[in-house]
């Protein structure tokens, strides 16, 4: 059941405003809904950017971030900002993300690393890192409800699942048998070329190509990743000694990860009915 804040956002007061005033109202309401959808991600990344590197009260930064992430998640469920079914899906995102982190930070791969100490590190990866992927899942799930999302001309679910498996597998296999992300991206372009997301900023529906939505979300995650590395929470090899921007290619990688995350949310019982599959 939605809480009162969500009900108010989803069912706003009726208005007869037109023209520029109408545009301004929809723009502001869209921004408020986005902030609400980003609540978990926003609070979590605020903690990442504000917790001192040395930690607090003898608690290492990585351990403190884990405690904060768990607290935020529990509060959201207790206050009905998230349901238990949504929490189960978000936990899956956490597991998939943490598995990817373990592989990418291993001594054999070394794509990036977490330089600080912490009791909550497994295989050199702090447990809080999985919440960064869970935050993406939380955002997408919240958008389904807040914006009353509907999808037109979605590719067959089996095709979307196989594409998601290929996306996830390529994050691992490209270290051994070549990087096929551009081939996968071309397949995605073909599958989702006709797909449209219908969303409601205020009380009227709007449309956007689904691929554009994936790219926009991926772009903002890429910006957040730049901030995370700037504050030294994790580092890429080219950032040791002096910070440098995260390679723009990561934008594409994040966009494909968003696509995979989006596909997982399709199996939530409240979402299945909103998908029109292309024939």
Secondary structure, 3 states (H helix, E strand, C coil): CCCHHHHHHHCCCCCCCCHHHHHHHHHHHHHHHHHHHCHHHHHHHHHHHHCCCCCECCECHHHHHHHHHHHHHHHHHHCCCCCHHHHHHHHHHHHHHHHHHHHHCCCCCCCEECCCCCCCEECCEECCHHHHHHHHHHHHHHHHHHCCCEEEEECCHHHHHHHHHHHHHHHHHCCCCCCCHHHHHHHHHHHHCCCEEEEECCCCEEEEEHHHHHHHHHHHHHHHHHHHHHCCCCEEHHHCCCCCCCCCHHHHHHHHHHHHHHHHHCCCCCCHHHEEECC
